[in-house]
Amino acid sequence: MSSATPATAALSGILAEDPAALFQLDGPARGKRIVVAMSGGVDSSVVAALAAQSGAEVIGVTLQLYDTGAAAARKGACCAGDDIRDARAVADRLGIAHYVIDHESAFREEVVERFADGYLAGRTPIPCIRCNMGPKFTDLFAMAREFGADCLATGHYVRRVIGPAGPELHRALDPARDQSYFLYATTEAQLDYLRFPLGGLPKPQVRALAEAAGLRTAAKPDSQDICFVPDGDYARIVKAVRPEGVRPGAIVHAETGVELGQHQGVIHFTVGQRRGLEIGGQPEPLYVIGIDAATATVLVGPRRLLAVSSARLIETNRIGPVPAEPLMAKVRSLAKPVAVTLEGPLGDGTGCTIRFAQPEYGVAPGQAAVFYAGDRVVGGGWIDATER
């Protein structure tokens, strides 16, 4: 059973509360078992340290999502190569058990291939949400249950708050670190079991905790972009996964129907994109307005054509009750929440429609719309279609 060690003894001097309280366990932590999802980064490393300092028995689990030989040199990737070694070193430092689970084939099928298929269909996929819906939560959830754990803890920056109807998902206190947009698909059953001990902490304090515990990840940079596309070249990944699906086509003005140029594949474009069109001599800047994957046509036009009045959502999820007061929604991870109205039930599998109080720009099929009531995440869904 874990107990305070030289690696964790200094943590209480930095925290304002007992580390055990961060895990919201029923009763004392001693005698409980916590499984920590360890990606090899500083955040999950600190979660493991806090769990160990709480007095609970701690088991670290790392999902191997890539071939370690091919991925060892990738910078910005997670759950492969150096990251697995970092997670193991942190576990050794803390004196906790650590397991590496080979999940490469499932990750490829559930995340990477769906990502490629989304781009080929002219959509703007968000693989981080798919990963959380699959390997990160569903599969780790089952593993934690098999270990007999009382909870599964992760390094995500969100908060689990006990409300009148049970556990609620809230934004992180540090808005610059909030990851709630990517976790809207968390089910109520999962939220009952999950813990997010970093949701109330600013990132500098998290790094200070890592340094105090002597963790090798204390100064490790945060992962950037999509983990399996660390260089940002999405098209390269799509070509590697689905080489037969990439074909050239025409760039057409959405209003006049005039062909303005040629392109080497719709995978190079997303709705709202301005750069990379390589079209000159136009009276006003042009943006990607839509993508017709069936004909390999990229539609472009002035920014006003990006204005959207509503969006149809599929595969929706609801977390707790839907409030009567007006909802706010984010349609991109870095977008500001905007006022919307919801038409149809949320989370029953039939889909629903959201209407924007003001025209919203750059809303693309394949993205997610996530609903908020104040800081609480109400749920969300995948954008299947939009209406100008």
N, C-alpha and C positions, 0 to 999 in steps of 0.2 A: 504494500500500500504506500502511496506517495506521502511524503511529509516534507516540511520545510528543509531545504538543503542550502549550502552556501550559494548556490545559483539562484535561489528564490528568496532568501531571507531578506534581501534589501528591497524587495518589491513593496512591502507594506509601507515603507517610508515615503514612497512616491504616490501611492494611492490614497484617496480620501476615504475609502471604505474597505471593509473586509473583502479580500478577493473572493471568498466563498459566496458573498452576496451577489456578485456579478453573474453567477451561474443559476440563480433563482431555483435552488433545490429545496425540496420539502424536508426540512430538518437539517441537522449538521451535515457538512460535506464529508466528514470522516465516516467511512463505511459505504460511501457512494462511489459509483464508477462513472467517469466521464470519458467519452471518446472525442478526440480532437482531430478535425480534418486539417492535416498539415501539408501545405503546398510547397514549403521550403522558403517562404517569404517571411518578412519580419512580423507581419500581423498575426498569422497563424502560430508563429513561434512564441509570441507573447501570450496568446491564448493558452498554449500548452503550459507555459511558465506559471500563469495565473492559476490554472487548474491544479498544477502540482503544488503550488503554495497554499491552495485552499485546504489541503489535507485529504482530498479524494484520491482514489486510485485512478490513474490516467493512462489511457492507451492512445498513442498517436497513429493515425492511418494516413498514408499517402497513396493517391491513385497515380499509377504510372500511365500517362496518357500518350506517350510517344516512345518510339524505340530509343533507348538511352544512348546508343552509339550515334545515331543520326542527329539527335537533339542536344547532345551534350554541349555543343558550341553555340547554341541559340541564345542570344541575349534577349531578355524580355519574355521568354517563354516560361511556363510554369509546369510543375509536375513532370519533370524530365531531367536527366543528366545531373548537372550541378545542384539543381533544386532538390532532388531526392537525397543527394549526399548532404546537403545543408539540413534538411529535415531530420535525417538520421543523426547528424552530429548534435543538433539541438536536443533531440530525445536522449542521447547519451549524456549530454551535459546535465539534463534535468533528472536523469535516472528513471525514465519512464519507458514502458514497452513501445515498440514502434514496428508497424507492419507496412509493407509496400504491396499494393494490390495491382496486378496487371490488368489495366482497363483499356488498353490501346484499341482493340477491335471495336468495342462498344462505343468508345469516343469517336472513332472514325465514322461509324455508321450513324450515330445519333446526332453528331455535331458537325464534323468536317464535311461529310457528304451532303448533309442537308444545307449547309452553308453554300456549297458549290451549286446545288440544285436551285437554291433561292436566287443566286445571281444570274444563272442561266434563264430563269423565268422572268427576269427583269425586276426582281424585288430587291429590297435592301435588308438582308438578314441580320439578326443580332444573335450570334452564336453563344454569347455569354449567358443569355437567358436560357437557351436550349441546354446548355451545360448544367446550369443550376436545376433545371427541370428534370434532368436525367442523371448523369454521373455524380454531380456534386451533392444532390440531396436525396433523390430516390434511392440510388444504389448505396451511398454511404449510410443512409437511414437504415436500410436493411442490415448492413454490416454491423452497425452500432447495436442494433437489436440482438443480433446473433452473439455479440460480445456480452450481452446482458447489461448494457450501460443504462444509466438513469437519464442521460441526455447526450445529444450530439452537439458539440460546440464548434463554431467556425470563426474566422477572422473578418467576416463581413461587417461593414460599418452601417448597421441598422440597429434598431432597438426593439426588443420584445417587451411589451407593456401589458400588464394584466388589467383588462377593462371589465366592464359590467357583464359582458357576454363571454369572457375568457381571454386568452392571449391575443394581443393585437400586434401588428407590424407597424412600426413607426420609423420615420426618418431618423438618421443619425443626428446627434446634437451639433456636430461639425458639418455644416452644409457643403464644405469643399470636399468632404470625404464620403458623403451619403451615397449608398449603393442600393437604395430601395427600389429604384426603377428596374433593376435587374432581378429583383426577387419577388415581383408581383405575383408570379405563378406558384408561390409557396402555398401549400394547402393548409387548411386549419389543423389537420391531423399532424402534419409535419411541424407546424409552428408550436404545437403543444409539446413537442419533443426537442426542438432546436433551441440553442442558446447563442446569443451574440454579445459577448462580454465587452467588446470594444465600442459599441454603439454610442456610449456616453463619454468617450475619451477623444481628445484631440490627437492628431497624429504625432506631434512632437512629444507628448507624454508617452505614447506607445513606444517610440524609439528610445526614450529615456528608460523605460522599463526593460527593454531589451538590453540596453547597455549595462544597467544595474545587475542584470542576471548573467552578464558575460556571454550573451548569445552571439554567435558568429554572424547572424543575420542583422544585427543592430543597425549597421550602416548600408545594408543592401538596398539598392534602388528599387522602387516600385516597378512592377511589370507594366509595360506600355502596350497600347493597342490590343488587338486580339492575340491571345497567347500563342496560337499556332501560325500567326502571321506577324511575327515581331518586326519585320521590315516594312509592313504596311502594303505590300504588293499583293492585293487580293486576287488580281487576275492570274498571277503565277500559280496560286493554289488551285484556282478553279481549273486552269489548263491541265495541271497535274492530275487532278481527280477525275475530271470529265473532259478529256481532250477532244472527244468526238462531238462535243456540244458547242464548241466555239466556232462561229462563222461570221463573216463580214456582212455589212448591210448599209442602209442609207440613213443619213441624218436629214430629217424633213422638218420644215417649219410647220408648227402645229396649226397656225391660222391660215396660211396661204397654200399649204400643201406642196410648196416648192422644195425640191431636193437641193440641199445646201452643201452636201459633201458625203463622204463615205467613212465608215468606221471598221475596225477590225474585230468587233464583237461587243454585244451589249454588256458583257461582264466588266467593261471598262467604265460604265456609267451608272449613276444613281440619280433619282429624282432630286432636283434642287442644285445639281452640280453646274458650275459655271466654267471652271478651268478644264482644259484638255479637249475642248471641242474643236479647236483649230479651224475656226470659221471667222474670216475677216470680212470687212466691207459692209457690215450691218449698221443700220442707223441707231440701234440700241443694244445693250448687252443681252446675250441670249443665255438661257438656262435650260437644263433638261427638264421638260415638262412631263414626259411620260415615256414608257418603253414598251413596245410591242414585240415581245420575244418571239411570237409565232412567225412574224415576218422579218425579224431582226432589224426593226426600224426604231431609231431613236428620235423622238419628237422634241423639238426645241422651240422656245419662244420667249417673250419678255417676262419679267418677274411677275407681273400682274396675273399671268396665267397659272402661277403656282398657288394662288389663293384657293383654299379649300373650305367649304362650308360644313361638311359632315364626313364621317368615315364609318364604314361597316367593319365590325370586329368579329373574329371567330376565335374558337378555343379560349373562351373567357374563363376567368377565375375570380371568385369572390372570397375575401377574407373578412369575416364578420358582417354585421348588418350594413346595408346601403343607407346612408343618412338621407333625411328629407331635404336638408338644406342643399344649396347648389354645390356641385362637385367641381374640383379642379382636376386637370389632366395634363400629363406630360406626354408628348409624342416623340421625343428624342431624349436621350439620357441627359444632355446638357441644356435642354430647352427649359424655359421658365414655365411653371404651371399656368394654364389658362382656364378660364371658366367654360364649362360645358354642361349640356343637359344629356341625360341618358334615356334612350328609348328602347325599351325591352328589358328582359331580365338579365342579370349578370351572373355568370357562373353556372348556368343550367345546361350548357352544351348547345343551345340553339343560336347563339350569337346575339348581337345587339348593335344599335347605331348610336353614335355620339354626334351631337351638333355643337359647333363652336359658337360662343357668344359673339366673337369677332373672327373675320377670316384668318385662317392659320396657314402659314407658308411652309412649303417643303415637306408636307406630309406624304410619306411613301408607303405603298404596300410592302409588307414584310417587316416594318417597324412595329413596335409595341406602343399601345396607349395605356397609360397607367393612371388610375384614379386616386385622388387624395381627398380626405376630409380633414383639413388642417394638416397635422403631421402624420395622421394615420393613413396607411395604405389600404384602400378599399378593395382593390383588385385591378384587373385590366384584361387585355386581350391583344391578339395579333391583328394588325390592320390588313384587311383583305382587299378593300376598295375604297376610293374616295370620290367625293362629288365636288366639282368646282362651284 
